[in-house]
Amino acid sequence: MKALFFIFLLIIVSLHVYGQEKREWFFDEINISLNRTNLKNDNTDDRNGFGLGVARSFMSGKRFNILFGMEYNRTSQFKKSIYEGHFSSSKDVTFTLNCISVPFGFRYNFGNKLKVFIDSGIFTDIMINSNQKGTRQNYYYDNTQHFVYTETHYSENARLQASAGISFGIGTKIPIGKYELIIRPDYKFGVNELISLSMDQLFCRYMRLVIGMKLK
């Protein structure tokens, strides 16, 4: 994937320039994450995903920071059935979302050696690729007026729109030599529907465990 290559390139360049006497790269945090959607209901099951990212913290020596970043996040969710019309429906549908995420937020730090912090902010998940895979069921009458039922396995572009929302997280920064290890659980709550389904809703909402490294 082009997005994955782009994020890996950012991380590699970040580490490379950090080793120089003068740090020239814009981002000062790198991270990986595991996520799980938080959408479970009678028709929806949660699925696991992952992400990669870089971030910049402004006023990093202060108790209050401003954060800006760029991430790749892959999430997934499962729909037991989707109504597609009077004579058509789908079952066992897995939606896979690949997004470039642009978060902007604020961080408040507590403590000295072992720092605890609270993150809050807003984000946009820009959809670079989305897929739905399942079984489509069709019902119709043929030319002899016999009722016909068919099932077809399919995989196609889900054509989902971008998501925007709010985020919240609590984490800690652990000093390790010249670096700081960052461990942060957070939650991203997308507020808009990604596509209009006849009898259901589809959102981008997920919990993450983020593990990162801050370059001092």
Contacts in CASP RR format, 6 or more apart in sequence:
PFRMAT RR
TARGET T0000
AUTHOR 0000-0000-0000
METHOD contacts of the structure
MODEL  1
MKALFFIFLLIIVSLHVYGQEKREWFFDEINISLNRTNLKNDNTDDRNGF
GLGVARSFMSGKRFNILFGMEYNRTSQFKKSIYEGHFSSSKDVTFTLNCI
SVPFGFRYNFGNKLKVFIDSGIFTDIMINSNQKGTRQNYYYDNTQHFVYT
ETHYSENARLQASAGISFGIGTKIPIGKYELIIRPDYKFGVNELISLSMD
QLFCRYMRLVIGMKLK
1 72 0 8 1.000
1 98 0 8 1.000
1 129 0 8 1.000
2 128 0 8 1.000
3 72 0 8 1.000
3 98 0 8 1.000
3 100 0 8 1.000
3 128 0 8 1.000
4 52 0 8 1.000
4 72 0 8 1.000
6 72 0 8 1.000
7 52 0 8 1.000
7 53 0 8 1.000
7 54 0 8 1.000
7 70 0 8 1.000
7 71 0 8 1.000
7 72 0 8 1.000
8 52 0 8 1.000
10 27 0 8 1.000
10 53 0 8 1.000
10 54 0 8 1.000
10 70 0 8 1.000
11 30 0 8 1.000
11 52 0 8 1.000
11 53 0 8 1.000
11 54 0 8 1.000
13 25 0 8 1.000
14 25 0 8 1.000
14 27 0 8 1.000
14 28 0 8 1.000
14 30 0 8 1.000
14 54 0 8 1.000
14 215 0 8 1.000
15 30 0 8 1.000
15 215 0 8 1.000
17 23 0 8 1.000
17 24 0 8 1.000
17 25 0 8 1.000
18 25 0 8 1.000
18 215 0 8 1.000
23 215 0 8 1.000
26 56 0 8 1.000
27 54 0 8 1.000
27 55 0 8 1.000
27 56 0 8 1.000
27 69 0 8 1.000
27 70 0 8 1.000
28 55 0 8 1.000
28 56 0 8 1.000
28 57 0 8 1.000
28 60 0 8 1.000
28 214 0 8 1.000
28 215 0 8 1.000
28 216 0 8 1.000
29 54 0 8 1.000
29 55 0 8 1.000
29 56 0 8 1.000
29 57 0 8 1.000
29 182 0 8 1.000
29 212 0 8 1.000
29 213 0 8 1.000
29 214 0 8 1.000
29 215 0 8 1.000
30 53 0 8 1.000
30 54 0 8 1.000
30 55 0 8 1.000
30 212 0 8 1.000
30 213 0 8 1.000
30 215 0 8 1.000
31 52 0 8 1.000
31 53 0 8 1.000
31 54 0 8 1.000
31 55 0 8 1.000
31 182 0 8 1.000
31 210 0 8 1.000
31 211 0 8 1.000
31 212 0 8 1.000
31 213 0 8 1.000
32 50 0 8 1.000
32 51 0 8 1.000
32 52 0 8 1.000
32 53 0 8 1.000
32 210 0 8 1.000
32 211 0 8 1.000
32 212 0 8 1.000
33 50 0 8 1.000
33 51 0 8 1.000
33 52 0 8 1.000
33 53 0 8 1.000
33 71 0 8 1.000
33 73 0 8 1.000
33 208 0 8 1.000
33 209 0 8 1.000
33 210 0 8 1.000
33 211 0 8 1.000
34 48 0 8 1.000
34 49 0 8 1.000
34 50 0 8 1.000
34 51 0 8 1.000
34 208 0 8 1.000
34 209 0 8 1.000
35 48 0 8 1.000
35 49 0 8 1.000
35 50 0 8 1.000
35 51 0 8 1.000
35 73 0 8 1.000
35 75 0 8 1.000
35 206 0 8 1.000
35 207 0 8 1.000
35 208 0 8 1.000
35 209 0 8 1.000
36 46 0 8 1.000
36 47 0 8 1.000
36 48 0 8 1.000
36 49 0 8 1.000
36 206 0 8 1.000
36 207 0 8 1.000
37 46 0 8 1.000
37 47 0 8 1.000
37 75 0 8 1.000
37 76 0 8 1.000
37 77 0 8 1.000
37 205 0 8 1.000
37 206 0 8 1.000
38 46 0 8 1.000
38 187 0 8 1.000
38 205 0 8 1.000
38 206 0 8 1.000
38 207 0 8 1.000
39 46 0 8 1.000
39 77 0 8 1.000
39 203 0 8 1.000
39 205 0 8 1.000
40 46 0 8 1.000
43 79 0 8 1.000
43 80 0 8 1.000
43 81 0 8 1.000
43 200 0 8 1.000
44 77 0 8 1.000
44 78 0 8 1.000
44 79 0 8 1.000
44 80 0 8 1.000
44 200 0 8 1.000
45 77 0 8 1.000
45 78 0 8 1.000
45 80 0 8 1.000
46 77 0 8 1.000
46 78 0 8 1.000
47 75 0 8 1.000
47 76 0 8 1.000
47 77 0 8 1.000
47 78 0 8 1.000
47 94 0 8 1.000
48 76 0 8 1.000
49 73 0 8 1.000
49 74 0 8 1.000
49 75 0 8 1.000
49 76 0 8 1.000
49 206 0 8 1.000
50 73 0 8 1.000
50 74 0 8 1.000
51 71 0 8 1.000
51 72 0 8 1.000
51 73 0 8 1.000
51 74 0 8 1.000
51 208 0 8 1.000
52 71 0 8 1.000
52 72 0 8 1.000
53 69 0 8 1.000
53 70 0 8 1.000
53 71 0 8 1.000
53 72 0 8 1.000
54 69 0 8 1.000
54 70 0 8 1.000
54 71 0 8 1.000
55 67 0 8 1.000
55 68 0 8 1.000
55 69 0 8 1.000
55 70 0 8 1.000
55 103 0 8 1.000
56 67 0 8 1.000
56 68 0 8 1.000
56 69 0 8 1.000
57 65 0 8 1.000
57 66 0 8 1.000
57 67 0 8 1.000
57 107 0 8 1.000
57 214 0 8 1.000
58 65 0 8 1.000
58 66 0 8 1.000
58 67 0 8 1.000
58 68 0 8 1.000
59 65 0 8 1.000
59 66 0 8 1.000
60 214 0 8 1.000
63 108 0 8 1.000
63 109 0 8 1.000
64 106 0 8 1.000
64 107 0 8 1.000
64 108 0 8 1.000
64 109 0 8 1.000
65 106 0 8 1.000
65 107 0 8 1.000
65 108 0 8 1.000
65 109 0 8 1.000
66 105 0 8 1.000
66 106 0 8 1.000
66 107 0 8 1.000
67 103 0 8 1.000
67 104 0 8 1.000
67 105 0 8 1.000
67 106 0 8 1.000
67 107 0 8 1.000
67 119 0 8 1.000
68 103 0 8 1.000
68 104 0 8 1.000
68 105 0 8 1.000
69 102 0 8 1.000
69 103 0 8 1.000
69 104 0 8 1.000
70 100 0 8 1.000
70 101 0 8 1.000
70 102 0 8 1.000
71 100 0 8 1.000
71 101 0 8 1.000
71 102 0 8 1.000
71 103 0 8 1.000
72 98 0 8 1.000
72 99 0 8 1.000
72 100 0 8 1.000
72 101 0 8 1.000
73 97 0 8 1.000
73 98 0 8 1.000
73 99 0 8 1.000
73 101 0 8 1.000
73 125 0 8 1.000
73 206 0 8 1.000
74 96 0 8 1.000
74 97 0 8 1.000
74 98 0 8 1.000
74 99 0 8 1.000
75 96 0 8 1.000
75 97 0 8 1.000
75 99 0 8 1.000
75 204 0 8 1.000
75 206 0 8 1.000
76 94 0 8 1.000
76 95 0 8 1.000
76 96 0 8 1.000
76 97 0 8 1.000
77 94 0 8 1.000
77 95 0 8 1.000
77 202 0 8 1.000
78 92 0 8 1.000
78 93 0 8 1.000
78 94 0 8 1.000
78 95 0 8 1.000
79 90 0 8 1.000
79 93 0 8 1.000
79 94 0 8 1.000
79 95 0 8 1.000
79 200 0 8 1.000
79 202 0 8 1.000
80 91 0 8 1.000
80 92 0 8 1.000
80 93 0 8 1.000
81 89 0 8 1.000
81 90 0 8 1.000
81 91 0 8 1.000
81 93 0 8 1.000
82 89 0 8 1.000
82 90 0 8 1.000
82 91 0 8 1.000
82 93 0 8 1.000
82 197 0 8 1.000
82 198 0 8 1.000
82 199 0 8 1.000
82 200 0 8 1.000
83 89 0 8 1.000
83 197 0 8 1.000
83 198 0 8 1.000
83 199 0 8 1.000
83 200 0 8 1.000
84 90 0 8 1.000
84 136 0 8 1.000
84 198 0 8 1.000
85 198 0 8 1.000
87 138 0 8 1.000
87 139 0 8 1.000
87 140 0 8 1.000
88 136 0 8 1.000
88 137 0 8 1.000
88 138 0 8 1.000
88 139 0 8 1.000
89 136 0 8 1.000
89 137 0 8 1.000
90 134 0 8 1.000
90 135 0 8 1.000
90 136 0 8 1.000
90 137 0 8 1.000
90 154 0 8 1.000
91 134 0 8 1.000
91 135 0 8 1.000
91 137 0 8 1.000
92 134 0 8 1.000
92 135 0 8 1.000
93 132 0 8 1.000
93 133 0 8 1.000
93 134 0 8 1.000
93 135 0 8 1.000
94 132 0 8 1.000
94 133 0 8 1.000
94 134 0 8 1.000
95 130 0 8 1.000
95 131 0 8 1.000
95 132 0 8 1.000
95 158 0 8 1.000
95 160 0 8 1.000
95 202 0 8 1.000
96 130 0 8 1.000
96 131 0 8 1.000
96 132 0 8 1.000
96 133 0 8 1.000
97 125 0 8 1.000
97 127 0 8 1.000
97 130 0 8 1.000
97 158 0 8 1.000
97 160 0 8 1.000
97 194 0 8 1.000
97 204 0 8 1.000
98 127 0 8 1.000
98 128 0 8 1.000
98 129 0 8 1.000
98 130 0 8 1.000
99 125 0 8 1.000
99 126 0 8 1.000
99 127 0 8 1.000
99 128 0 8 1.000
99 162 0 8 1.000
99 163 0 8 1.000
99 204 0 8 1.000
100 125 0 8 1.000
100 126 0 8 1.000
100 128 0 8 1.000
101 123 0 8 1.000
101 124 0 8 1.000
101 125 0 8 1.000
101 126 0 8 1.000
101 188 0 8 1.000
102 123 0 8 1.000
102 124 0 8 1.000
102 126 0 8 1.000
103 121 0 8 1.000
103 122 0 8 1.000
103 123 0 8 1.000
103 167 0 8 1.000
104 121 0 8 1.000
104 122 0 8 1.000
104 123 0 8 1.000
105 119 0 8 1.000
105 120 0 8 1.000
105 121 0 8 1.000
105 122 0 8 1.000
105 167 0 8 1.000
106 119 0 8 1.000
106 120 0 8 1.000
106 121 0 8 1.000
107 117 0 8 1.000
107 118 0 8 1.000
107 119 0 8 1.000
108 117 0 8 1.000
108 118 0 8 1.000
109 115 0 8 1.000
109 116 0 8 1.000
109 117 0 8 1.000
109 173 0 8 1.000
110 116 0 8 1.000
110 117 0 8 1.000
113 175 0 8 1.000
114 172 0 8 1.000
114 173 0 8 1.000
114 174 0 8 1.000
114 175 0 8 1.000
115 172 0 8 1.000
115 173 0 8 1.000
115 180 0 8 1.000
116 170 0 8 1.000
116 171 0 8 1.000
116 172 0 8 1.000
117 170 0 8 1.000
117 171 0 8 1.000
117 172 0 8 1.000
117 173 0 8 1.000
117 184 0 8 1.000
118 168 0 8 1.000
118 169 0 8 1.000
118 170 0 8 1.000
118 171 0 8 1.000
119 167 0 8 1.000
119 168 0 8 1.000
119 169 0 8 1.000
119 170 0 8 1.000
119 171 0 8 1.000
119 184 0 8 1.000
119 186 0 8 1.000
120 166 0 8 1.000
120 167 0 8 1.000
120 168 0 8 1.000
120 169 0 8 1.000
121 166 0 8 1.000
121 167 0 8 1.000
121 168 0 8 1.000
122 164 0 8 1.000
122 165 0 8 1.000
122 166 0 8 1.000
122 167 0 8 1.000
123 164 0 8 1.000
123 165 0 8 1.000
123 166 0 8 1.000
123 167 0 8 1.000
123 188 0 8 1.000
124 162 0 8 1.000
124 163 0 8 1.000
124 164 0 8 1.000
124 165 0 8 1.000
125 162 0 8 1.000
125 163 0 8 1.000
125 164 0 8 1.000
125 188 0 8 1.000
125 190 0 8 1.000
125 204 0 8 1.000
126 162 0 8 1.000
127 160 0 8 1.000
127 161 0 8 1.000
127 162 0 8 1.000
127 163 0 8 1.000
127 194 0 8 1.000
129 157 0 8 1.000
130 157 0 8 1.000
130 158 0 8 1.000
130 159 0 8 1.000
130 160 0 8 1.000
130 194 0 8 1.000
131 155 0 8 1.000
131 156 0 8 1.000
131 157 0 8 1.000
131 158 0 8 1.000
132 155 0 8 1.000
132 156 0 8 1.000
132 157 0 8 1.000
132 158 0 8 1.000
133 154 0 8 1.000
133 155 0 8 1.000
133 156 0 8 1.000
134 153 0 8 1.000
134 154 0 8 1.000
134 155 0 8 1.000
135 151 0 8 1.000
135 152 0 8 1.000
135 153 0 8 1.000
135 154 0 8 1.000
136 151 0 8 1.000
136 152 0 8 1.000
136 153 0 8 1.000
136 154 0 8 1.000
137 149 0 8 1.000
137 150 0 8 1.000
137 151 0 8 1.000
138 148 0 8 1.000
138 149 0 8 1.000
138 150 0 8 1.000
138 152 0 8 1.000
139 147 0 8 1.000
139 148 0 8 1.000
139 149 0 8 1.000
140 147 0 8 1.000
140 148 0 8 1.000
141 147 0 8 1.000
141 148 0 8 1.000
142 148 0 8 1.000
158 195 0 8 1.000
159 195 0 8 1.000
160 194 0 8 1.000
160 195 0 8 1.000
160 202 0 8 1.000
161 192 0 8 1.000
161 194 0 8 1.000
161 195 0 8 1.000
163 190 0 8 1.000
163 192 0 8 1.000
163 194 0 8 1.000
163 203 0 8 1.000
163 204 0 8 1.000
164 190 0 8 1.000
164 191 0 8 1.000
164 192 0 8 1.000
165 188 0 8 1.000
165 189 0 8 1.000
165 190 0 8 1.000
165 191 0 8 1.000
165 192 0 8 1.000
166 188 0 8 1.000
166 189 0 8 1.000
166 190 0 8 1.000
166 191 0 8 1.000
167 186 0 8 1.000
167 187 0 8 1.000
167 188 0 8 1.000
167 189 0 8 1.000
168 186 0 8 1.000
168 187 0 8 1.000
168 189 0 8 1.000
169 184 0 8 1.000
169 185 0 8 1.000
169 186 0 8 1.000
169 187 0 8 1.000
170 184 0 8 1.000
170 185 0 8 1.000
170 186 0 8 1.000
171 182 0 8 1.000
171 183 0 8 1.000
171 184 0 8 1.000
171 185 0 8 1.000
172 182 0 8 1.000
172 183 0 8 1.000
172 184 0 8 1.000
173 180 0 8 1.000
173 181 0 8 1.000
173 182 0 8 1.000
173 214 0 8 1.000
174 180 0 8 1.000
174 181 0 8 1.000
174 183 0 8 1.000
175 181 0 8 1.000
178 216 0 8 1.000
179 213 0 8 1.000
179 214 0 8 1.000
179 215 0 8 1.000
179 216 0 8 1.000
180 213 0 8 1.000
180 214 0 8 1.000
180 216 0 8 1.000
181 211 0 8 1.000
181 212 0 8 1.000
181 213 0 8 1.000
182 210 0 8 1.000
182 211 0 8 1.000
182 212 0 8 1.000
182 213 0 8 1.000
182 214 0 8 1.000
183 209 0 8 1.000
183 210 0 8 1.000
183 211 0 8 1.000
183 212 0 8 1.000
184 209 0 8 1.000
184 210 0 8 1.000
184 211 0 8 1.000
185 207 0 8 1.000
185 208 0 8 1.000
185 209 0 8 1.000
185 210 0 8 1.000
186 207 0 8 1.000
186 208 0 8 1.000
186 210 0 8 1.000
187 205 0 8 1.000
187 206 0 8 1.000
187 207 0 8 1.000
187 208 0 8 1.000
188 204 0 8 1.000
188 205 0 8 1.000
188 206 0 8 1.000
188 207 0 8 1.000
188 208 0 8 1.000
189 205 0 8 1.000
190 203 0 8 1.000
190 204 0 8 1.000
190 205 0 8 1.000
192 203 0 8 1.000
193 201 0 8 1.000
193 202 0 8 1.000
193 203 0 8 1.000
194 202 0 8 1.000
194 203 0 8 1.000
194 204 0 8 1.000
195 202 0 8 1.000
END
